[in-house]
Amino acid sequence: MNLGIEVGDATLSVALWEPAEKRVVKTAVLDVGASPLDDIPSFEDTLQDWLDENGVDELGYVSVTVSSFRSVVREMFVPPEVTASIRDYVEWNLGLVLNADPSEFFWDYMELAGDDRVGKTIILIAMRRVWVDAIRKGFRKKKIAPQLVETDTISLLNLLETGFPASTEMKCIVKADVSGVMLLWAADERIKALRAAPTFELVGKSREDAYELLATSIAQQIQLAENENGIAHFQIQVCGSLAGDSLFMETLQKTLGELYSVSLLDSFPGISLPEADETNSILSCIGAIGASLHSPEEK
């Protein structure tokens, strides 16, 4: 079995994947009691305890995904005059975005649209080198040490590719967590647009007021995707820890209006999910499930 792990602020969302059966065996959200990225021993101990409780002795591929809000994931435009040296241009921009030395980060980019003649729209992805090194080198038990580290943006795209095989339809996914909301549009196994709605302004608000503010922010990002990316898609699928709260879902549907259909991202034609798990666990572990689908052969 493969293991996917999504690292939260003080939790781990985990998923066990059986590749031969295309089946998610089990999911769970584990309380670490500290930031897993800053406390690797607690990260490892919490993970090992859960594996022991579930009788898991052997693992195949182990992958970790980190929230986009604990990394840098940004859509940007590369002018046509610099597309020939795109990596140099992206690295220069990374230094401006971070106000830090780019060498302190692992980074890469994905092309979304355009060409050398008109310029290219890309997604820049960067993660602190100290965190990546800690995950790669800090585990004492090598059999559970992660072999791959990525962001939840890539994990979600991976899940859509496997969960909806051969599908070319546009999908709009809202991954709503307490730490932030990611909006991703994807089709033909490619990301078409990426947006974010922060949640730091919701601190101290009532649940009702917080959800109304967040739903309004999400609606604004959807409108921006239509205006700036030319994407008009009205079927919104929601996952993440907030998706399990009916009040949030009702508020989002009300804010978006009748033109939009809001539903949960909790089933996949190409993947068998564990019947015993509650829906809320699946919704909170979407990133972990996407990470668990990786295999050594693709690397």
Steps between C-alpha positions, in 0.01 A plus 500: 500500500602859437463773760403860431538765770372857495674723753278751679578765759485248786352191334574229249237380253591151384381256234599141424475404132499151351617551137412153372137541607480877436362528850543741789528265798473754780512872575541692825588839645765476773572760766873564531476769767770708329593618153607179320739688272680650800488187719596201287537261800135566600400468134669160479374371837138598424517331162662185635241470780218514246666240277549270801136543607387394154742208469699649211852356502612550141457802275572558135536861388464777760410851383447826688296796382518846656225762494534775241475739794823358648679545168498735201253417223443794268372551149718739300558621145833462320545763223591371152839669502620282790338163423833374364652543847186424697670335799723803557197728480296284739788484749536879489126539562516249783753723674261796467199304625683359801730793576752223574777305332341251254770248597314458831213338308440201279297626206359409162229618265219366280395658169127574474457680169671707232813458291831669421329748268237643737653406836407228745280474805657272761453384857802549725534248783761542775558348842749580774812288461531454877155334514566276200837394641342432840240271344751323278776457757339533845321166529673239716308205351577483131206270418254784569725784380333699218643454153312787337407851617254718307225761550130425527446667162687215329341236725152621407583495128636146543176394669288644219706315238461165676153549644343613171689292240483612138286799597558820303230702676589817685485469878500777758615380840481709816728357770378679811707469816535714811848604384372626164294422191646386169297517178622286212365465147630199306428319174688258274736416790619861517440788737312777321484755782587528866367744761505536877281647771683563831329442834707712740236776503244254642671469837275621781185492286191293575463184292214653301684827429823319417331274246321792336828689460679192369221413256509856365877478454464168315232648275732791418780261403264302276401825328867595455570163339221570253619853427877445495536133398195473278359211703126477556411180683196468721540161669703551817629199694617560856741308723715578804419519869236773459308300240369272773313790661152529348478867599807581290363309201158669530660843533719444195205383288289796611781747425574358154133489406284269292728517196755287686475146628701433817569138599750293698807345341454167677479234228709400199417260213859375483560453874337280761460674836470334843135449591568508873650850493277799554465749217667770709818291522512460122445872448779589743740250342465591132858629485631186670307277259644688204853465640454126566437435129863560404727210420879455455452430130391856421803659666 
